[in-house]
Amino acid sequence: MDLRNVLAKTEDAIKMNPRKFLHWIMNIANTSGSIEIQSISLKFASKLLVHLIQNWQEDLESETKQWLELVSYCSEDEQQTDLRLAAAEILVSITPFFLTDQKLPLGLSDTLFLWRCVVQLLQSEEQIVRDTAVGVIRIALSQENTFRKTGELDFHVVNAALALDLAFSLLCELLQLWGQTGAGVSVLLEWLLKEDDLKDLKCTIVMGNDYLFDKGQANFWAEKLTEVRQLSKHLLLLIPVTHVSSCEQRKLYQLARLASDQAQLVTQLLKELPPTPEFSQSVEFTKLAIQNERISLCLKILSLLEVGNGICES
């Protein structure tokens, strides 16, 4: 599709400049009651945004934020398969432009936000969504001039089981390539802590409710632990080459304080569970055990970074 030609005709026929046209397309994706129309509109908006960022000189910050919100919304576990599949296809299509570009056209925060969507889709219940999201990893690995440590994997068949581990490996290498190890480690540690899970769990224990999952619980928790351990593994490998500025040091100190507070809360919630909670309240107990592992790994990494050692050891 020749987007230059499309934009010229749009401006001439319906008097919309590229910015207004992008807004119009994204509004359709946001408000349509048809999943098919939502998917098609968002895919087109994604192509248009890539084109404008590469070729237009005007600022597109607000439009980019709106697009990021739409992609994130479509990536959520609660969305229908077709929407999640569309999000996966979009992320594959933008990989060389936004996810792995050495120039970081979207900036670090927004780029990592998109990578978080990739990680989420790689753990989707639907195999077709997982398999599609794997395309992001395949494209990234094909960029031989960009990636060094993972280069030996280029000729292997990357499947969904391997892709999550590779995603974290690629992310850590990208942070080095971008010269953003300090800021990147802060974001990845926030992923590791996942504070929202603990807030939800506290409400669940107080209310006395139980969680129900579409997946078998054993499989669900195995995936949770896999993500935690793979992410922490690659973070630990990144620490020796991480350079932390004074500003980033303050952010990491805040994370150390948050992790310490979470550790106290988990201890309190475990005490509030009935005897033998692994049997009587297995879901809550398992969630607390996983959160405890998240916290321990986070504090270990922060300690290696020599951040708030007094906090990390408390």
C-alpha positions in Angstrom: 0.0 0.0 0.0 1.4 3.4 -1.0 0.5 5.4 2.1 1.8 8.6 0.5 -0.8 8.3 -2.2 -3.5 7.4 0.3 -2.7 10.4 2.5 -2.7 12.7 -0.5 -6.1 11.5 -1.7 -7.5 11.7 1.8 -6.4 15.3 2.2 -7.8 16.2 -1.2 -11.1 14.3 -1.0 -12.2 14.6 2.6 -10.1 17.5 3.8 -8.2 15.5 6.5 -4.6 16.1 7.1 -2.5 13.0 8.2 -3.0 13.7 11.9 -6.8 14.0 11.7 -6.9 10.9 9.4 -4.9 8.9 12.0 -7.2 10.1 14.8 -10.3 9.1 12.7 -9.0 5.6 12.1 -8.0 5.1 15.8 -11.5 6.3 16.9 -13.0 3.7 14.7 -10.8 1.0 16.3 -11.8 2.3 19.7 -15.5 2.7 19.3 -16.6 0.1 16.7 -18.8 -2.7 18.0 -17.4 -5.1 15.4 -14.2 -7.0 16.3 -13.4 -7.3 12.6 -13.6 -3.6 12.1 -11.6 -2.9 15.3 -8.9 -5.2 14.1 -8.7 -3.9 10.6 -8.8 -0.3 11.8 -6.0 -0.8 14.3 -3.8 -2.6 11.8 -4.2 0.2 9.4 -3.6 2.8 12.1 -0.4 1.0 13.0 0.9 1.1 9.4 0.0 4.8 9.2 1.7 5.7 12.5 4.9 3.9 11.4 4.8 5.8 8.1 4.2 9.2 9.8 6.9 8.8 12.4 9.4 7.9 9.7 8.4 10.5 7.2 6.5 13.3 9.0 8.3 16.1 10.8 5.5 17.0 13.2 5.1 15.8 16.8 2.9 12.7 17.2 3.2 12.1 21.0 -0.5 12.2 21.8 -1.4 10.1 18.8 1.3 7.6 19.8 -0.1 7.4 23.3 -3.6 6.7 22.0 -2.3 4.0 19.7 -0.3 2.4 22.6 -3.4 2.3 24.7 -5.3 0.5 21.9 -2.6 -2.1 21.4 -2.4 -2.7 25.1 -6.1 -3.0 25.4 -6.2 -5.6 22.6 -3.4 -7.6 24.2 -5.3 -8.1 27.5 -6.2 -11.6 28.7 -9.9 -10.7 28.8 -10.2 -9.8 25.2 -11.5 -12.1 22.5 -9.1 -14.2 20.5 -9.4 -12.2 17.3 -8.5 -9.0 19.1 -5.5 -10.5 20.8 -4.5 -12.1 17.5 -4.7 -8.7 15.8 -2.5 -7.2 18.5 0.1 -10.0 18.0 0.1 -9.4 14.2 0.5 -5.6 14.8 3.5 -6.2 17.1 5.1 -8.5 14.6 4.7 -5.9 11.8 6.2 -3.1 13.9 9.1 -5.1 15.3 11.9 -3.7 13.1 10.5 -0.1 13.3 9.7 0.3 17.0 10.8 -2.8 19.1 14.3 -3.3 17.9 15.3 0.0 16.2 18.7 1.2 17.5 17.4 4.8 17.4 14.5 4.1 19.8 12.0 6.2 17.8 9.3 5.8 20.6 11.7 6.3 23.5 12.5 3.7 26.1 9.3 3.8 28.2 6.9 3.3 25.3 9.2 0.7 23.6 9.3 -1.4 26.8 5.5 -0.9 27.1 5.1 -2.6 23.7 7.5 -5.3 24.8 5.4 -6.0 27.8 2.5 -6.6 25.4 4.6 -9.1 23.6 5.4 -10.9 26.8 1.7 -11.0 27.7 0.7 -12.4 24.3 3.5 -15.1 24.4 1.6 -16.4 27.5 -1.8 -16.4 25.9 -4.2 -19.3 26.5 -4.8 -19.5 22.7 -2.0 -21.3 20.8 -2.7 -19.3 17.6 -2.0 -16.0 19.5 1.1 -17.4 21.1 2.4 -18.7 17.8 1.7 -15.4 16.1 3.5 -13.4 18.8 6.6 -15.6 18.4 7.0 -13.8 15.1 8.4 -10.8 17.0 11.2 -13.0 18.3 11.9 -14.5 15.0 12.2 -11.1 13.3 14.4 -9.8 16.1 16.7 -12.7 15.9 17.0 -12.3 12.1 18.6 -8.9 12.6 22.2 -10.3 12.6 23.9 -6.9 12.9 21.9 -6.0 16.0 22.2 -9.0 18.2 25.4 -10.7 19.1 24.9 -13.1 22.0 21.7 -14.6 20.5 23.1 -14.9 17.0 23.7 -18.6 17.4 20.0 -19.2 17.7 19.1 -17.6 14.3 18.9 -21.0 12.6 16.9 -22.7 15.3 13.1 -23.1 15.1 11.7 -20.7 17.7 8.5 -21.9 19.3 6.3 -20.4 22.0 8.0 -22.3 24.8 11.4 -20.9 23.9 10.2 -17.5 22.8 9.5 -16.1 26.3 13.0 -16.8 27.5 14.4 -15.4 24.2 12.2 -12.3 24.7 13.9 -11.4 28.0 17.3 -12.2 26.6 16.7 -9.9 23.6 15.4 -7.2 25.8 18.5 -7.2 28.0 20.7 -7.1 24.9 18.7 -4.2 23.5 19.1 -2.3 26.7 22.8 -2.5 26.2 22.6 -1.6 22.6 20.5 1.5 23.4 22.8 2.4 26.3 19.8 2.2 28.7 20.7 -0.5 31.1 20.1 1.5 34.2 16.7 2.8 33.2 15.7 -0.5 31.7 16.6 -2.5 34.8 14.2 -0.3 36.8 11.3 -1.1 34.4 12.0 -4.8 34.3 12.2 -4.9 38.1 8.7 -3.3 38.2 7.6 -6.1 35.9 9.1 -8.6 38.3 7.4 -7.2 41.4 4.0 -6.8 39.8 2.4 -4.9 42.6 -1.2 -5.2 41.2 -1.2 -8.9 41.9 -0.5 -8.4 45.5 -3.2 -5.7 45.9 -5.8 -8.0 44.3 -4.7 -10.9 46.5 -5.1 -8.8 49.7 -8.7 -8.0 48.7 -9.3 -11.7 48.0 -8.1 -12.8 51.4 -10.1 -10.1 53.2 -13.3 -10.9 51.3 -12.8 -14.7 51.7 -13.3 -15.3 48.0 -11.5 -17.8 45.7 -10.1 -17.3 42.2 -11.4 -19.3 39.3 -9.2 -19.8 36.2 -10.0 -21.0 32.7 -6.7 -22.9 32.6 -5.9 -25.8 34.9 -4.4 -24.3 38.0 -1.2 -26.3 37.9 -0.5 -25.0 34.3 -1.4 -21.4 35.3 1.0 -21.3 38.2 3.7 -23.1 36.3 3.6 -20.3 33.7 3.7 -17.6 36.4 6.8 -19.1 37.9 8.4 -19.6 34.5 8.0 -15.9 33.7 9.4 -14.9 37.1 12.4 -17.1 36.9 13.3 -16.4 33.3 13.0 -12.7 33.8 15.1 -12.7 36.9 17.7 -15.0 35.2 18.3 -12.5 32.5 18.3 -9.5 34.9 21.0 -11.2 36.9 23.1 -11.6 33.8 22.6 -7.9 32.9 23.7 -6.6 36.3 27.5 -6.7 35.6 27.1 -4.4 32.6 24.5 -2.1 34.1 25.4 1.5 34.5 23.1 3.4 37.0 22.9 7.2 37.0 22.1 9.2 40.2 18.5 9.7 38.9 18.1 6.0 38.2 19.7 5.2 41.6 16.8 7.1 43.3 14.3 5.1 41.3 15.9 1.8 42.2 15.9 2.9 45.9 12.1 3.5 45.7 11.8 0.0 44.2 13.8 -1.4 47.1 11.5 0.3 49.6 8.5 -1.0 47.7 9.8 -4.5 47.7 10.6 -4.3 51.4 7.0 -3.2 52.1 5.7 -6.0 50.0 7.7 -8.5 51.9 6.2 -7.3 55.1 2.7 -7.5 53.6 3.2 -11.0 52.3 4.4 -12.2 55.7 1.3 -10.6 57.3 -1.1 -12.2 54.7 0.5 -15.6 55.2 -0.1 -15.4 58.9 -3.8 -14.6 58.2 -4.3 -17.8 56.3 -5.8 -20.8 58.1 -3.7 -23.8 59.1 -2.3 -25.9 56.2 -3.3 -23.1 53.7 -1.7 -25.1 50.8 -4.8 -27.3 51.1 -7.6 -25.1 52.5 -6.8 -22.0 50.5 -4.4 -23.3 47.9 -4.9 -20.5 45.4 -4.1 -17.7 47.9 -1.2 -19.7 49.3 0.3 -20.3 45.9 -0.1 -16.7 44.9 1.6 -15.5 48.0 4.4 -18.1 47.5 5.0 -16.8 44.0 4.9 -13.1 45.1 7.4 -14.0 47.8 9.7 -15.4 45.2 9.2 -12.2 43.1 10.2 -10.1 46.1 13.2 -12.2 47.0 14.6 -12.1 43.5 14.0 -8.4 43.2 15.8 -7.7 46.5 18.6 -9.9 45.4 19.1 -8.0 42.2 18.8 -4.6 44.0 21.4 -5.8 46.5 23.8 -6.7 43.6 23.3 -3.2 42.3 24.2 -2.0 45.8 20.9 -0.1 46.0 19.5 0.4 49.5 21.5 -2.4 51.1 20.1 -1.6 54.5 16.6 -2.0 53.1 17.4 -5.1 51.0 18.8 -6.9 54.0 15.9 -6.0 56.4 
